[in-house]
Amino acid sequence: MSSASAYEVIIETSARTDLRRLPPEQARRVLLKIAELRHDPRPPGVRKLVGTANGWRIRVGARRVIYQILDRERLVRVTQVKPRDKAYD
């Protein structure tokens, strides 16, 4: 895929805080999955969040990465990295 079709990925402050709370190995796995969103913001297993205009989530082990896809701007905004039981509050 050419870089012209890649999305920019922004990890919001709230998600950065969530990532800092994870053990290093878990944080590394989550960051690798987030990086993959640059080339495919709707990978296999992605779920559209009900009740949101552009909210999505991917699963990374027991964690959920919550993000928005802004296709017009070619942008992915990661807003949360939470355990399943807290991801949808």
Buried (B, 14 or more C-beta within 10 A) or exposed (E): EEEEEBBEBBBBEBBEEBBEEBEEEBBEBBBEBBEEBBEEBBEEEBEEBEEEEEBBBBBBEEBBBBBBBBEEEBBBBBBBBBEEEEBEE
